Amino acid sequence: MSESTNLLGSLADRIPKPTDSKPTDVPATGSWADETASLTTTTNTAPYPSVDGDVKDTPTEISQADGATEAMEGSALEDPEHEVKVTLADLQHDINSPLFSTQSFKELNISDHILQGLYAMGYRKPSKIQQKSLPLMLSDPPRNMIAQSQSGTGKTAAFVITILSRMDFKRNTTPQALVLAPSRELARQIEGVFQTIGRFVEGLTVVAAIPGSIQRGAPVQAMVIVGTPGTVMDLIKRRQLDTSILKVMTLDEADNMLDQQGLGEHCMRTKQMLPQLNQILLFSATFPDEVKAYAAQFAPNANAITLERDRLTVSGIKQMYMDCINGEADKFQAIVDLYQCLTVGSSIIFVKTRSSADRIAEALNKAGHKVVAVHGAFEGADRDRILQEFRDGVAKVLITTNVLARGIDVQSVTMVINYDIPTKGRNDEPDAETYLHRIGRTGRFGRVGVSISFVFDRKSFGILSQIAEQYNIALQPLNPTDIDGNERIIQRIIKSSRAGVNLTN
Ligand SMILES: Nc1ncnc2c1ncn2[C@@H]1O[C@H](COP(=O)(O)OP(=O)(O)OP(=O)(O)O)[C@@H](O)[C@H]1O
């Protein structure tokens, strides 16, 4: 493996220096080979400040929110017994990695039918987040949970097991649990996890509430509803979804779901239409500071599992960048040069806009390279079909926008390309959370993957540098002209990824 080079160090002269920037000397200790992670569990013994309703306007609410943030970070409530230090250097063999613990699913006292489902899926041991969150979420009386752990570490199963354990199977045509996710694809995927983990659970009924899935006027008759916020809100308003005995609500990708610039409004309004809930569960790999307050208000008195910001990246993902100095033409050529590597395993190429996804897909297909594209302008049925082709390996290269940046679990993805570095806002601020979620589409559950971020000018260098600084990561440079060298480096990593697949089987 060639030596990791600090992006900031090697290219400092090309990076614009914001006036308030911190020192740009990022230590190389954040590289994938050697990293110690700390997962902190905060058991809440004192009530969080709680605000119901629309929380974004009044000064009182803001000050309560500040208090909540402090509590969530564990300043007053941290239980040192839950402090866990794990070595991430070799996820595939280290029993102390965030993926495994010595505790078994059986010790959790979950039903035999759920256990059977977990074992049938090849889950032998709970991952760290499952080990830490499940005892807290399954305890009675039920408590809210705000849980954070790295991408691909098994958060879905944690809330699925909890929800299945809380259902009354005699009332399986009435909604009892609601799970909201930011995209139709993720909602469908979560529905599938319920079906597979719950396959031996007699009487389980699960329905996806996504655009086009429920006929107008038809009642939603299932105990678990997994949907997107707009559709679910409409179904409740139109009285197609009976909320009278609903007791558990989960937001997957919770920071995205509570984002006040985006889906937050829908989620808040949906919650206001629900009866008193027994349990609210918020899960994500990222909880940026500005969302923590809303999270604590949405799920009052929650137990919280949080990660330090510089421990958020998955050590199995080898993060690289390529300087495509002539901009668009070089970026396109780089994809063409990398094509061989892209099709060993599967790859996702993230771009900023729908039109560039279409344009690049068309150009690559014209050049004889088979790729597919999916984004928000596609019809739902087409989105489902193309993603299924990608999951099945029929299509090996997927070009998409942020719509698929979060949650999508396709274990064969060995490479993620940031064709455009993720930014947010009118001023193109670095979008560090989206970067983390995008690269997290590879390196799932202990596998090894590669991410390559394309930069081409001072601005894009600056943005990527700020993201690298935020997570304390060192990005390895790839030389765009050394096509063979790059292929060797990438193939070597991808091959070790294939070895890793056996780990969880
Ligand atoms: N205990 C386990 N043993 C083996 N595999 C597991 C276990 N728990 C989860 N997995 C597998 O790990 C993969 C990642 O899980 P999941 O999609 O829930 O991750 P996540 O933490 O929600 O990721 P993201 O933050 O990207 O949404 C899935 O393929 C899942 O089947």
The ligand as a Gaussian input file, in Angstrom:
#p B3LYP/6-31G(d) Opt

LIG

0 1
 N      -25.274000      -8.759000      13.640000
 C      -25.066000      -8.822000      12.345000
 N      -24.312000      -9.803000      11.809000
 C      -24.074000      -9.853000      10.475000
 N      -24.508000      -8.920000       9.577000
 C      -25.253000      -7.912000      10.066000
 C      -25.573000      -7.810000      11.456000
 N      -26.320000      -6.691000      11.623000
 C      -26.473000      -6.135000      10.401000
 N      -25.833000      -6.859000       9.473000
 C      -25.734000      -6.551000       8.026000
 O      -24.919000      -5.392000       7.923000
 C      -25.303000      -4.625000       6.797000
 C      -25.448000      -3.167000       7.183000
 O      -26.545000      -3.005000       8.054000
 P      -27.466000      -1.711000       8.016000
 O      -27.924000      -1.441000       6.628000
 O      -28.482000      -1.862000       9.074000
 O      -26.405000      -0.595000       8.432000
 P      -26.656000       0.859000       8.988000
 O      -25.864000       0.979000      10.237000
 O      -28.105000       1.157000       9.054000
 O      -25.957000       1.718000       7.831000
 P      -26.279000       3.195000       7.267000
 O      -25.781000       4.156000       8.304000
 O      -25.505000       3.246000       6.004000
 O      -27.759000       3.269000       7.070000
 C      -26.587000      -5.236000       6.274000
 O      -26.274000      -5.988000       5.103000
 C      -27.055000      -6.157000       7.395000
 O      -27.749000      -7.281000       6.910000

